[in-house]
């Protein structure tokens, strides 16, 4: 039974990896907007100093890596809509595969894609002025994985509620951008109005970005272990919610 479970997860993960390799243009285009934010904001606000960091690119890069993760992971729900439209979900439904394995396979594929994209952002930010070491890059991977798991679960949840492709995109943009701007990705949350700051602490992306900034740039609002614990809790809750919503599909 366990062997069938892990084999099912592997097959679904492999399917996502093949889609990633074959759709190179989609992967490259998904990096375009985060890189534009990084380059234009990085050079435009050069010299701005936040949290003791003189180089604004060093402050910005972890936030842009988080931006790549949230967009890539959240829109994993869009692939569920495509699979439902073209009958792939019906094929899975009649196969001896548990829904838990299906959800885990999709999350594994999305998390792997997000890690690749986040690492690409970090590497491409080096010529722009970002500096880190291999230890920081390795420590950033768990935070990227937890963010990817969290927002994949969120994408599955909305995919279960919304059946229209255009509606899904509009709703996800309506959700993603407030989360992004409340995460401290491009400026510290201390710059927000005092009435809004409590909302930032309810934002799972804030803990992911703050954790990335802790291990990559050596500065953060909260300790790295606090960010990691909060990210793990959010990932568990959203995956559980997304899995239950996926059952209704």
C-alpha positions in Angstrom: 0.0 0.0 0.0 2.8 2.4 0.9 4.6 1.5 -2.3 1.6 2.4 -4.4 1.2 5.7 -2.5 4.8 6.8 -3.1 4.7 5.5 -6.7 1.6 7.6 -7.3 3.2 10.7 -5.8 6.3 10.1 -7.9 4.4 9.7 -11.1 2.4 12.9 -10.6 5.6 14.7 -9.6 7.3 13.4 -12.7 4.4 14.6 -14.8 4.9 18.1 -13.5 8.6 18.0 -14.1 8.1 16.9 -17.7 5.7 19.8 -18.2 8.3 22.2 -16.8 11.0 20.9 -19.1 8.9 20.9 -22.2 7.4 24.3 -21.5 10.6 26.2 -21.3 9.0 29.4 -22.6 6.5 29.3 -19.7 9.3 28.9 -17.2 11.3 31.8 -18.6 8.3 34.1 -18.8 7.4 33.3 -15.2 10.8 34.8 -14.2 10.2 37.9 -16.3 8.0 39.9 -13.9 10.1 39.1 -10.8 13.3 40.1 -12.6 11.7 43.3 -13.8 10.8 44.2 -10.2 14.3 43.3 -9.1 16.1 45.3 -11.7 13.9 48.4 -11.9 13.3 48.7 -8.1 16.8 47.7 -7.3 18.4 50.4 -9.4 15.6 52.9 -8.9 15.8 52.8 -5.1 19.6 52.3 -5.0 20.9 53.8 -1.8 17.7 53.3 0.2 18.6 51.7 3.5 16.3 49.3 5.3 17.1 47.1 8.4 20.7 48.2 8.3 21.3 47.0 4.7 23.0 49.6 2.6 22.4 47.9 -0.7 18.7 47.8 -1.4 19.1 44.9 -3.8 20.2 42.7 -0.8 17.0 43.7 1.0 14.8 43.2 -2.1 16.1 39.9 -3.5 14.6 37.6 -0.8 11.3 39.4 -1.3 11.4 38.9 -5.1 12.3 35.2 -4.6 9.2 35.0 -2.4 7.2 36.8 -5.2 8.3 34.1 -7.7 7.2 31.4 -5.3 3.7 32.7 -4.5 2.8 33.3 -8.2 4.1 29.9 -9.3 2.6 28.0 -6.5 -0.8 29.7 -6.3 -1.4 29.2 -10.0 -0.8 25.5 -9.6 -4.6 25.4 -9.1 -5.0 26.5 -12.7 -3.5 23.2 -13.9 -6.2 21.5 -11.8 -8.8 23.4 -13.8 -7.2 22.3 -17.1 -7.0 18.7 -15.9 -10.7 18.9 -15.0 -11.6 20.4 -18.3 -9.7 17.8 -20.4 -10.7 14.8 -18.3 -7.4 14.0 -16.6 -9.1 14.2 -13.1 -11.7 11.6 -14.2 -8.9 9.2 -15.2 -7.3 9.7 -11.8 -10.7 9.2 -10.1 -11.1 5.7 -11.6 -7.5 4.7 -10.9 -6.5 3.0 -7.7 -4.9 6.2 -6.4 -5.9 8.0 -3.2 -6.8 11.7 -3.2 -4.0 12.2 -0.6 -1.5 10.9 -3.1 -2.8 13.1 -5.9 -2.6 16.2 -3.6 0.9 15.2 -2.4 2.1 14.7 -6.0 0.8 18.1 -7.1 2.4 19.8 -4.1 5.7 18.0 -4.7 5.7 19.1 -8.3 4.8 22.7 -7.5 7.4 22.9 -4.7 10.1 21.6 -6.9 9.2 24.1 -9.6 9.2 26.9 -7.1 12.6 26.0 -5.7 14.0 26.1 -9.2 12.5 29.5 -9.9 13.5 31.0 -6.5 17.1 29.7 -6.9 17.2 31.1 -10.5 16.1 34.5 -9.1 18.8 34.4 -6.4 21.5 33.5 -9.0 20.4 36.1 -11.5 20.3 38.8 -8.8 24.1 38.4 -8.2 25.1 40.4 -11.2 22.6 43.1 -10.1 24.4 43.5 -6.8 23.2 40.7 -4.4 25.7 38.9 -2.4 25.3 35.7 -0.3 27.1 32.4 0.3 26.3 28.7 -0.5 25.3 28.2 3.2 22.6 30.9 2.9 21.4 29.4 -0.4 21.1 26.0 1.1 19.3 27.3 4.2 16.9 29.2 2.0 15.5 26.0 0.4 13.4 24.9 3.4 11.7 28.3 3.5 11.0 28.2 -0.3 9.6 24.7 0.0 7.3 25.7 2.9 6.1 28.7 1.0 5.5 26.6 -2.1 3.5 24.1 -0.1 1.4 26.8 1.6 0.4 28.6 -1.6 -0.1 25.4 -3.6 -2.6 24.4 -0.9 -4.2 27.8 -1.3 -4.3 27.4 -5.1 -6.0 24.0 -4.8 -8.6 25.5 -2.4 -9.6 28.2 -4.9 -9.5 25.8 -7.8 -12.2 23.7 -5.9 -14.4 26.8 -5.5 -13.9 28.4 -9.0 -14.6 26.5 -12.2 -13.9 29.4 -14.7 -10.4 30.0 -15.9 -10.7 33.7 -16.1 -12.4 33.9 -12.8 -9.6 31.9 -11.2 -7.0 34.3 -12.5 -8.9 37.4 -11.3 -9.5 36.0 -7.9 -5.9 34.8 -7.4 -4.5 38.2 -8.5 -7.0 39.9 -6.0 -5.6 37.6 -3.3 -1.9 37.5 -4.2 -1.1 41.2 -4.6 -2.3 42.2 -1.1 -0.4 39.3 0.4 2.7 40.4 -1.6 2.5 44.1 -0.5 1.8 43.1 3.1 4.8 40.7 3.3 7.6 43.2 3.6 9.0 42.0 0.3 9.8 45.5 -1.1 9.7 47.6 2.1 9.6 46.7 5.8 6.2 46.2 7.4 7.2 48.9 9.9 6.5 51.4 7.1 2.9 50.3 6.9 0.1 52.2 8.8 -0.1 50.9 12.4 -3.6 49.6 11.8 -2.4 47.4 8.9 0.6 45.9 10.6 -1.4 43.2 12.5 -2.6 41.9 9.1 1.0 41.5 8.0 1.6 39.1 10.9 -1.3 37.0 9.6 0.3 36.8 6.2 2.1 33.5 5.5 4.3 35.2 2.9 5.7 37.6 5.5 7.2 34.7 7.4 8.7 33.1 4.3 10.2 36.4 3.1 11.5 37.3 6.5 13.0 33.8 6.9 14.7 34.1 3.5 16.1 37.5 4.4 17.4 36.1 7.7 19.4 33.3 6.0 20.4 35.1 2.8 21.1 38.7 4.0 21.6 38.2 7.8 18.8 40.5 8.9 15.1 39.9 9.7 12.2 41.2 11.8 11.8 37.9 13.6 14.3 35.1 14.4 14.7 32.5 11.6 13.4 29.7 13.8 10.2 31.7 14.5 9.7 32.3 10.8 10.3 28.6 10.0 7.8 27.4 12.7 5.2 29.9 11.5 5.7 28.8 7.9 5.4 25.2 8.8 2.1 25.8 10.6 0.7 27.8 7.7 1.7 25.1 5.2 0.0 22.4 7.3 -3.2 24.3 7.6 -3.4 25.4 3.9 -2.6 21.9 2.6 -5.2 20.3 4.9 -7.8 22.9 3.7 -6.7 22.5 0.0 -6.9 18.7 0.3 -10.4 18.7 1.7 -11.5 21.1 -1.0 -9.8 18.9 -3.6 -12.0 16.0 -2.5 -15.1 18.0 -3.7 -13.6 18.3 -7.2 
